[in-house]
Amino acid sequence: MAPALLMALAACSNAAQAASYTMFRDPNCGCCEEWANHVHAGMQAEIAVKERSDIGAIKDREGVPVDLRSCHTMVVDGYVIEGHVPAADIARLLRERPEGVEGLAVPGMPIGSPGMEMGDRTQPYQVIAFGSAGRSVFASYE
């Protein structure tokens, strides 16, 4: 693991570690479990997993924009985390609490993102912050 990532994960606040993590997933999707393992390991977070066949309704309820959707949705401490967002970015969100940001998303299922590892194959991807402040790039990965 990269030193910068280790430092970011170590910087998780007590509040981030104590927050409630609930992930909604389609029972037929396997990468969601791998991503949950990444968040659990990176943030020492216990994740409640709720399998739902109506995952689209969950995304609608949580306000996930259609073009930012992926295969699973997590709710943590008032924020929505959509898709394969790295644990370090979730920790940063919970630590910084940027005004007007309601969630983070990694649209689709990019190869090499947490839970989508395929050896040394990777695709560049961005973590998008969304909410009342609009959208912005929260992090980029090559």
ABEGO torsion letter per residue (X at the ends): XBAAAAAAAAABBAAAAABBBBBBBBAABAAAAAAAAAAAAAAGBBBBBBBBAAAAAAAAAAGBBAAABBABBBBBGGBBBBEBBBAAAAAAAAAAGBBGBABBBBBEBBBGBBGABBEABBBBBBBBBBEAAEBBBABBBX
